[in-house]
Amino acid sequence: MASEPPIIDIHTHVYPSSYISLLRSRVTVPYLLNPSEKGASPRLIILPSDDDPSLLPGSRGRPIDPSYTDIGVKLKFMSDHRITASVISLANPWLDFLPPTEGLKWAHMINDELESTCSRHQGKLWAFATLPLSASPSDIVTEIDRLRSLPHSRGIIMGTTGLSNGLDDPNLDSIWAALEESKLLVFLHPHYGLPAPLYGPRASEYSHVLPLSLGFPMETTIAFTRMWLSGVFDRYPELKLLIAHSGGTIPFLAGRIDSCVQHERHFPEHTDENGIKSRGPKRSLDQVLSNNIWLDAVVYSETGVKAAVEKVGQERVLFGTDHPFFPPLDEGAEKWASVETNLNAVTSAQDKAGSRAILGANAIELLGLEINPREGGG
Amino acid sequence: MASEPPIIDIHTHVYPSSYISLLRSRVTVPYLLNPSEKGASPRLIILPSDDDPSLLPGSRGRPIDPSYTDIGVKLKFMSDHRITASVISLANPWLDFLPPTEGLKWAHMINDELESTCSRHQGKLWAFATLPLSASPSDIVTEIDRLRSLPHSRGIIMGTTGLSNGLDDPNLDSIWAALEESKLLVFLHPHYGLPAPLYGPRASEYSHVLPLSLGFPMETTIAFTRMWLSGVFDRYPELKLLIAHSGGTIPFLAGRIDSCVQHERHFPEHTDENGIKSRGPKRSLDQVLSNNIWLDAVVYSETGVKAAVEKVGQERVLFGTDHPFFPPLDEGAEKWASVETNLNAVTSAQDKAGSRAILGANAIELLGLEINPREGGG
């Protein structure tokens, strides 16, 4: 088994104990609800729609079990799935909801806890840190600078709201500048989805399917497109963005987005150094996709992996699991179907070298991971 | 040139004179606005966001020129792009906005006008008709039945709102039944997009880019997914749906949608005739995609065409142009870049036989088009 290539999971979430205590201290979304039924798991209420008073407390949101909080459970999951190393990140909604003065304190505490967890599992765990986005830009930059002192920190995870006006907000510029300078990878991840009325009067019959399968990737796509259109990559050409769920829908819609931009008279035409005329941001969508963007391979289909690889290149797609979400519904299952689907999608879409790159080598190279060679095969 | 394979355009819109007179008679969206500037084109105001009172009348919405209304302009466009035949359809928002008692009258008038236009250009033009969706289901079924008497009618075009509650509304059942029975293809097309706040405070700087490039395909994806989840294809297994813009984002998200469904405990598990267990609609997403769904190839990228072909099959993807939308901004252009992009996407993504199928043969077979053989090469 020593010759089996390493598998690195770059999309895997944790709720460290400091974050759980934060959620436990709250009574509005997001918060942790203790059902009155004896022996019932606490419920995680992270979306306003989870906080449905028409449901019994034991049916609201989702149960939070040890897979969310106990790193031992994640390590067991990694071993079960032959995952060599994981880059863990706080799950949504991160610290978006905090009062401005509280952000920095909590980011500090959570990032230190992640660092300490990783340092106890050398060669197996690294982290994407969390930013106090409700705080002032200078507080946020302070935390970005501090992350350099955390040896296992390899990037930051963030949602789509930025400082509350989205990722095309010019007030984010000092933050993009600090992230670019620090060379930290920005893991862009959805949380807010789309407004519930879009799902119609029968939405509750479909439970979480529409918000998770459509709302999440659409939110991500809109956030990135706004970011590109506002010229963030023109101003910060070295910014590195890893986009969740294979970019939401970006690989499929990139052609349409670009065509709409090139047919929009409202955008002035400009000419590049090769004399090519175009409209929209100076750095074209194709240039951004092949220079600034990495995509995870959490797309659950061969078609999705192929589209992702075509748009950003084989060396820019990275395996992930989305653990602890999407566990098997069948209690006895040893391997998770959600993980196997993504693994098989990669190996069917790619030849051996491509699979090796996406499953592990790309992440090792991009993030500079020094994995334990004896554990190469898990 | 006689050996050049035929090109059929199944996504091409018209505003027949009856519809223009309808829009001219209105003062609320959708309507036709005559700017006071001398010689200025009337402006088409079809979306609430087009009706922006902060803009001069000559800048609101979009100019409506003869390409929208004069079939001669479309025939010239077809000839310029070597398009053998076109299946024309009324552009959005169709008749969605009419008072219930007016729908049938207008549908009748517009469908007859389309029929008459097609009959004057035998072997070159066919039509997708329009339904009076604001009318009663029985009126709608009456019009569906009447369409059988129109020899050039090959399907109907419709938006995503159905009778106003979306395409998962059980009140649509008599309409799906009539469409299934009539064997008319349902061309599902977006119009309403997503709520403007999703595009953020800087949305106006991006003009139409976000609503057209993201809102449209996301609206389409949500509409279809709700339709599938509600069991429409379980109840009407012969229903045939052609989905605009290569299915919005369905080919890319199908894996994620299915994974979310299979991980949703809320859906009871069922077992099919082969003993395979699954959740969600009896007819799986894959089964629906490969039996009930056709996609146009209006996706502006090789990646998009490949994903569409992988998900529904090469024989179910059909070339289209979206004419008269996305004209060249460069006045002197002979060929439209938007059309060339979609043509090249097909020929790069597919071998010769595949391109031939997608560019024309699939539409000819599916819709039973008897094209003029002398015009096979345009």
Interface residues (C-beta under 8 A of the other chain):
Chain A: N165 G166 D168 D169 L194 P195 P197 L198 Y199 G200 P201 R202 E205 Y206 S207 H208 V209 L210 L212 S213 L214 P217 M218 T221 I222 T225 R226 L229 S230 H245 S246 T249 P251 F252 L253 A254 G255 R256 I257 D258 S259 C260 V261 Q262 H263 E264 R265 H266 F267 G280 V299 Y300 S301 E302 T303 G304 K306 A307 E310 K311 F326 P327 L329 A337 S338 T341 A345
Chain B: N165 G166 D168 D169 L194 P195 P197 L198 Y199 G200 P201 R202 E205 Y206 S207 H208 V209 L210 L212 S213 L214 P217 M218 T221 I222 T225 R226 L229 S230 H245 S246 T249 P251 F252 L253 A254 G255 R256 I257 D258 S259 C260 V261 Q262 H263 E264 R265 H266 F267 V299 Y300 S301 E302 T303 G304 K306 A307 E310 K311 F326 P327 L329 A337 S338 T341 A345
